[in-house]
């Protein structure tokens, strides 16, 4: 009985969290690397020498944009 109650509580929490995140006003989408502004690319390349990016995402919240770039350098994966 306690396991069932625990599962119900956990499910309820996940639904509430999911709903609040869905209405947070954030929009996240994958974008082509050529659509990332050059200033962003340059700043990210300065963080990890020799990095080659293979994926980009942009998260828009109200009027702000946050870019996330993923790539590899020296056999290691990075997210900047």
N, CA, C and O atoms as a GROMACS GRO file, in nm:
protein
  320
    1UNK      N    1   0.082  -0.120   0.000
    1UNK     CA    2   0.000   0.000   0.000
    1UNK      C    3   0.087   0.126   0.000
    1UNK      O    4   0.056   0.224  -0.068
    2UNK      N    5   0.196   0.122   0.078
    2UNK     CA    6   0.284   0.239   0.084
    2UNK      C    7   0.352   0.262  -0.051
    2UNK      O    8   0.376   0.377  -0.090
    3UNK      N    9   0.385   0.154  -0.122
    3UNK     CA   10   0.448   0.168  -0.253
    3UNK      C   11   0.352   0.234  -0.352
    3UNK      O   12   0.393   0.320  -0.431
    4UNK      N   13   0.226   0.196  -0.346
    4UNK     CA   14   0.126   0.255  -0.435
    4UNK      C   15   0.108   0.403  -0.402
    4UNK      O   16   0.103   0.486  -0.492
    5UNK      N   17   0.099   0.435  -0.273
    5UNK     CA   18   0.084   0.574  -0.231
    5UNK      C   19   0.206   0.656  -0.273
    5UNK      O   20   0.192   0.769  -0.319
    6UNK      N   21   0.324   0.599  -0.257
    6UNK     CA   22   0.448   0.667  -0.298
    6UNK      C   23   0.449   0.693  -0.447
    6UNK      O   24   0.492   0.800  -0.491
    7UNK      N   25   0.404   0.596  -0.525
    7UNK     CA   26   0.400   0.612  -0.671
    7UNK      C   27   0.301   0.721  -0.710
    7UNK      O   28   0.326   0.798  -0.803
    8UNK      N   29   0.188   0.726  -0.641
    8UNK     CA   30   0.088   0.828  -0.671
    8UNK      C   31   0.142   0.967  -0.639
    8UNK      O   32   0.126   1.060  -0.718
    9UNK      N   33   0.207   0.981  -0.524
    9UNK     CA   34   0.264   1.111  -0.485
    9UNK      C   35   0.372   1.153  -0.584
    9UNK      O   36   0.377   1.268  -0.627
   10UNK      N   37   0.460   1.060  -0.622
   10UNK     CA   38   0.566   1.090  -0.717
   10UNK      C   39   0.509   1.132  -0.851
   10UNK      O   40   0.556   1.229  -0.911
   11UNK      N   41   0.409   1.061  -0.899
   11UNK     CA   42   0.345   1.095  -1.026
   11UNK      C   43   0.282   1.234  -1.020
   11UNK      O   44   0.294   1.312  -1.114
   12UNK      N   45   0.215   1.264  -0.910
   12UNK     CA   46   0.152   1.394  -0.893
   12UNK      C   47   0.257   1.506  -0.896
   12UNK      O   48   0.236   1.610  -0.959
   13UNK      N   49   0.368   1.485  -0.828
   13UNK     CA   50   0.475   1.585  -0.826
   13UNK      C   51   0.529   1.606  -0.967
   13UNK      O   52   0.551   1.721  -1.008
   14UNK      N   53   0.551   1.499  -1.041
   14UNK     CA   54   0.603   1.511  -1.176
   14UNK      C   55   0.507   1.586  -1.268
   14UNK      O   56   0.549   1.665  -1.352
   15UNK      N   57   0.378   1.560  -1.252
   15UNK     CA   58   0.278   1.629  -1.333
   15UNK      C   59   0.278   1.778  -1.301
   15UNK      O   60   0.273   1.860  -1.392
   16UNK      N   61   0.283   1.813  -1.174
   16UNK     CA   62   0.284   1.953  -1.133
   16UNK      C   63   0.410   2.022  -1.185
   16UNK      O   64   0.402   2.133  -1.238
   17UNK      N   65   0.526   1.959  -1.171
   17UNK     CA   66   0.650   2.018  -1.220
   17UNK      C   67   0.647   2.032  -1.372
   17UNK      O   68   0.688   2.135  -1.426
   18UNK      N   69   0.599   1.931  -1.440
   18UNK     CA   70   0.591   1.937  -1.586
   18UNK      C   71   0.500   2.047  -1.633
   18UNK      O   72   0.531   2.116  -1.730
   19UNK      N   73   0.389   2.064  -1.567
   19UNK     CA   74   0.294   2.169  -1.603
   19UNK      C   75   0.354   2.306  -1.579
   19UNK      O   76   0.339   2.396  -1.662
   20UNK      N   77   0.422   2.325  -1.467
   20UNK     CA   78   0.479   2.457  -1.438
   20UNK      C   79   0.591   2.489  -1.536
   20UNK      O   80   0.608   2.605  -1.574
   21UNK      N   81   0.669   2.390  -1.576
   21UNK     CA   82   0.775   2.414  -1.674
   21UNK      C   83   0.716   2.447  -1.811
   21UNK      O   84   0.770   2.529  -1.884
   22UNK      N   85   0.608   2.383  -1.845
   22UNK     CA   86   0.545   2.407  -1.974
   22UNK      C   87   0.492   2.550  -1.985
   22UNK      O   88   0.488   2.607  -2.094
   23UNK      N   89   0.453   2.607  -1.875
   23UNK     CA   90   0.399   2.742  -1.875
   23UNK      C   91   0.501   2.847  -1.832
   23UNK      O   92   0.463   2.961  -1.802
   24UNK      N   93   0.629   2.812  -1.827
   24UNK     CA   94   0.730   2.906  -1.779
   24UNK      C   95   0.768   3.010  -1.882
   24UNK      O   96   0.841   3.104  -1.850
   25UNK      N   97   0.720   2.996  -2.006
   25UNK     CA   98   0.750   3.095  -2.109
   25UNK      C   99   0.879   3.068  -2.184
   25UNK      O  100   0.919   3.149  -2.268
   26UNK      N  101   0.945   2.958  -2.154
   26UNK     CA  102   1.070   2.925  -2.221
   26UNK      C  103   1.043   2.842  -2.345
   26UNK      O  104   0.960   2.751  -2.345
   27UNK      N  105   1.115   2.875  -2.451
   27UNK     CA  106   1.106   2.798  -2.574
   27UNK      C  107   1.247   2.754  -2.609
   27UNK      O  108   1.335   2.837  -2.626
   28UNK      N  109   1.269   2.624  -2.620
   28UNK     CA  110   1.400   2.569  -2.652
   28UNK      C  111   1.390   2.494  -2.784
   28UNK      O  112   1.301   2.411  -2.803
   29UNK      N  113   1.484   2.523  -2.875
   29UNK     CA  114   1.481   2.454  -3.003
   29UNK      C  115   1.622   2.434  -3.056
   29UNK      O  116   1.712   2.514  -3.033
   30UNK      N  117   1.639   2.324  -3.129
   30UNK     CA  118   1.765   2.300  -3.197
   30UNK      C  119   1.771   2.388  -3.320
   30UNK      O  120   1.672   2.408  -3.390
   31UNK      N  121   1.890   2.442  -3.345
   31UNK     CA  122   1.909   2.527  -3.461
   31UNK      C  123   2.033   2.484  -3.537
   31UNK      O  124   2.119   2.415  -3.483
   32UNK      N  125   2.041   2.526  -3.660
   32UNK     CA  126   2.158   2.498  -3.742
   32UNK      C  127   2.274   2.586  -3.694
   32UNK      O  128   2.254   2.701  -3.656
   33UNK      N  129   2.393   2.531  -3.694
   33UNK     CA  130   2.509   2.606  -3.649
   33UNK      C  131   2.529   2.736  -3.726
   33UNK      O  132   2.579   2.834  -3.670
   34UNK      N  133   2.491   2.739  -3.852
   34UNK     CA  134   2.509   2.861  -3.931
   34UNK      C  135   2.417   2.974  -3.884
   34UNK      O  136   2.435   3.089  -3.923
   35UNK      N  137   2.317   2.941  -3.801
   35UNK     CA  138   2.226   3.042  -3.748
   35UNK      C  139   2.268   3.098  -3.612
   35UNK      O  140   2.199   3.183  -3.555
   36UNK      N  141   2.382   3.050  -3.561
   36UNK     CA  142   2.435   3.103  -3.435
   36UNK      C  143   2.515   3.229  -3.469
   36UNK      O  144   2.602   3.224  -3.557
   37UNK      N  145   2.489   3.341  -3.400
   37UNK     CA  146   2.564   3.463  -3.429
   37UNK      C  147   2.715   3.442  -3.414
   37UNK      O  148   2.760   3.369  -3.326
   38UNK      N  149   2.791   3.506  -3.500
   38UNK     CA  150   2.936   3.488  -3.502
   38UNK      C  151   3.000   3.525  -3.368
   38UNK      O  152   3.095   3.460  -3.326
   39UNK      N  153   2.950   3.628  -3.302
   39UNK     CA  154   3.005   3.667  -3.171
   39UNK      C  155   2.990   3.555  -3.069
   39UNK      O  156   3.078   3.534  -2.986
   40UNK      N  157   2.879   3.483  -3.076
   40UNK     CA  158   2.855   3.371  -2.984
   40UNK      C  159   2.953   3.258  -3.016
   40UNK      O  160   3.012   3.200  -2.926
   41UNK      N  161   2.969   3.227  -3.145
   41UNK     CA  162   3.061   3.121  -3.186
   41UNK      C  163   3.204   3.153  -3.142
   41UNK      O  164   3.274   3.067  -3.089
   42UNK      N  165   3.247   3.277  -3.164
   42UNK     CA  166   3.382   3.317  -3.127
   42UNK      C  167   3.405   3.306  -2.976
   42UNK      O  168   3.509   3.258  -2.932
   43UNK      N  169   3.308   3.352  -2.898
   43UNK     CA  170   3.321   3.346  -2.752
   43UNK      C  171   3.327   3.201  -2.705
   43UNK      O  172   3.404   3.168  -2.614
   44UNK      N  173   3.246   3.115  -2.765
   44UNK     CA  174   3.245   2.973  -2.726
   44UNK      C  175   3.377   2.906  -2.764
   44UNK      O  176   3.429   2.825  -2.687
   45UNK      N  177   3.430   2.938  -2.880
   45UNK     CA  178   3.557   2.879  -2.925
   45UNK      C  179   3.673   2.923  -2.836
   45UNK      O  180   3.771   2.850  -2.821
   46UNK      N  181   3.663   3.042  -2.777
   46UNK     CA  182   3.767   3.089  -2.686
   46UNK      C  183   3.768   3.011  -2.555
   46UNK      O  184   3.870   3.007  -2.485
   47UNK      N  185   3.656   2.948  -2.520
   47UNK     CA  186   3.647   2.872  -2.394
   47UNK      C  187   3.724   2.740  -2.401
   47UNK      O  188   3.786   2.699  -2.303
   48UNK      N  189   3.720   2.674  -2.517
   48UNK     CA  190   3.786   2.544  -2.534
   48UNK      C  191   3.863   2.547  -2.665
   48UNK      O  192   3.805   2.551  -2.773
   49UNK      N  193   3.993   2.545  -2.655
   49UNK     CA  194   4.078   2.552  -2.774
   49UNK      C  195   4.061   2.426  -2.858
   49UNK      O  196   4.062   2.314  -2.806
   50UNK      N  197   4.045   2.446  -2.988
   50UNK     CA  198   4.036   2.334  -3.081
   50UNK      C  199   3.900   2.267  -3.088
   50UNK      O  200   3.887   2.160  -3.148
   51UNK      N  201   3.799   2.327  -3.029
   51UNK     CA  202   3.667   2.263  -3.029
   51UNK      C  203   3.602   2.272  -3.166
   51UNK      O  204   3.614   2.371  -3.238
   52UNK      N  205   3.533   2.164  -3.202
   52UNK     CA  206   3.453   2.158  -3.324
   52UNK      C  207   3.310   2.134  -3.282
   52UNK      O  208   3.278   2.031  -3.224
   53UNK      N  209   3.224   2.230  -3.311
   53UNK     CA  210   3.084   2.219  -3.271
   53UNK      C  211   3.005   2.135  -3.370
   53UNK      O  212   3.028   2.141  -3.491
   54UNK      N  213   2.910   2.056  -3.316
   54UNK     CA  214   2.827   1.974  -3.403
   54UNK      C  215   2.678   1.990  -3.376
   54UNK      O  216   2.595   1.932  -3.446
   55UNK      N  217   2.643   2.070  -3.273
   55UNK     CA  218   2.501   2.087  -3.239
   55UNK      C  219   2.482   2.220  -3.169
   55UNK      O  220   2.567   2.265  -3.092
   56UNK      N  221   2.368   2.283  -3.196
   56UNK     CA  222   2.336   2.411  -3.131
   56UNK      C  223   2.189   2.414  -3.092
   56UNK      O  224   2.103   2.360  -3.161
   57UNK      N  225   2.162   2.480  -2.980
   57UNK     CA  226   2.025   2.502  -2.934
   57UNK      C  227   2.014   2.648  -2.892
   57UNK      O  228   2.112   2.710  -2.851
   58UNK      N  229   1.895   2.700  -2.901
   58UNK     CA  230   1.869   2.835  -2.850
   58UNK      C  231   1.745   2.826  -2.761
   58UNK      O  232   1.644   2.765  -2.797
   59UNK      N  233   1.757   2.888  -2.645
   59UNK     CA  234   1.645   2.892  -2.550
   59UNK      C  235   1.602   3.038  -2.541
   59UNK      O  236   1.681   3.126  -2.507
   60UNK      N  237   1.476   3.062  -2.571
   60UNK     CA  238   1.423   3.198  -2.568
   60UNK      C  239   1.327   3.211  -2.450
   60UNK      O  240   1.234   3.133  -2.435
   61UNK      N  241   1.353   3.310  -2.369
   61UNK     CA  242   1.264   3.340  -2.256
   61UNK      C  243   1.238   3.489  -2.258
   61UNK      O  244   1.328   3.570  -2.237
   62UNK      N  245   1.114   3.523  -2.283
   62UNK     CA  246   1.072   3.662  -2.301
   62UNK      C  247   1.158   3.724  -2.411
   62UNK      O  248   1.146   3.684  -2.526
   63UNK      N  249   1.243   3.821  -2.378
   63UNK     CA  250   1.321   3.887  -2.483
   63UNK      C  251   1.467   3.844  -2.486
   63UNK      O  252   1.547   3.900  -2.561
   64UNK      N  253   1.504   3.744  -2.405
   64UNK     CA  254   1.642   3.699  -2.396
   64UNK      C  255   1.661   3.565  -2.467
   64UNK      O  256   1.572   3.481  -2.469
   65UNK      N  257   1.781   3.548  -2.525
   65UNK     CA  258   1.817   3.422  -2.590
   65UNK      C  259   1.943   3.367  -2.526
   65UNK      O  260   2.038   3.440  -2.500
   66UNK      N  261   1.942   3.236  -2.502
   66UNK     CA  262   2.059   3.168  -2.449
   66UNK      C  263   2.097   3.058  -2.548
   66UNK      O  264   2.016   2.972  -2.580
   67UNK      N  265   2.220   3.063  -2.596
   67UNK     CA  266   2.267   2.964  -2.691
   67UNK      C  267   2.345   2.856  -2.618
   67UNK      O  268   2.423   2.885  -2.527
   68UNK      N  269   2.323   2.731  -2.658
   68UNK     CA  270   2.398   2.618  -2.606
   68UNK      C  271   2.462   2.547  -2.724
   68UNK      O  272   2.394   2.508  -2.820
   69UNK      N  273   2.592   2.531  -2.717
   69UNK     CA  274   2.666   2.466  -2.824
   69UNK      C  275   2.730   2.339  -2.771
   69UNK      O  276   2.785   2.338  -2.661
   70UNK      N  277   2.723   2.233  -2.850
   70UNK     CA  278   2.785   2.105  -2.812
   70UNK      C  279   2.889   2.070  -2.916
   70UNK      O  280   2.870   2.090  -3.036
   71UNK      N  281   3.001   2.017  -2.868
   71UNK     CA  282   3.106   1.980  -2.960
   71UNK      C  283   3.213   1.896  -2.892
   71UNK      O  284   3.199   1.860  -2.775
   72UNK      N  285   3.320   1.867  -2.966
   72UNK     CA  286   3.429   1.786  -2.912
   72UNK      C  287   3.563   1.855  -2.937
   72UNK      O  288   3.582   1.929  -3.034
   73UNK      N  289   3.655   1.829  -2.845
   73UNK     CA  290   3.793   1.876  -2.858
   73UNK      C  291   3.883   1.777  -2.785
   73UNK      O  292   3.857   1.741  -2.670
   74UNK      N  293   3.986   1.733  -2.852
   74UNK     CA  294   4.081   1.639  -2.792
   74UNK      C  295   4.012   1.514  -2.738
   74UNK      O  296   4.051   1.461  -2.633
   75UNK      N  297   3.910   1.467  -2.809
   75UNK     CA  298   3.840   1.345  -2.769
   75UNK      C  299   3.740   1.361  -2.655
   75UNK      O  300   3.682   1.262  -2.610
   76UNK      N  301   3.719   1.482  -2.609
   76UNK     CA  302   3.624   1.507  -2.499
   76UNK      C  303   3.505   1.584  -2.553
   76UNK      O  304   3.518   1.666  -2.644
   77UNK      N  305   3.388   1.555  -2.495
   77UNK     CA  306   3.265   1.626  -2.535
   77UNK      C  307   3.243   1.745  -2.441
   77UNK      O  308   3.268   1.737  -2.321
   78UNK      N  309   3.196   1.854  -2.499
   78UNK     CA  310   3.172   1.976  -2.423
   78UNK      C  311   3.035   2.033  -2.458
   78UNK      O  312   2.984   2.015  -2.569
   79UNK      N  313   2.977   2.102  -2.359
   79UNK     CA  314   2.856   2.181  -2.383
   79UNK      C  315   2.884   2.319  -2.327
   79UNK      O  316   2.913   2.335  -2.208
   80UNK      N  317   2.874   2.417  -2.413
   80UNK     CA  318   2.906   2.555  -2.373
   80UNK      C  319   2.782   2.640  -2.391
   80UNK      O  320   2.785   2.760  -2.363
   0.00000   0.00000   0.00000
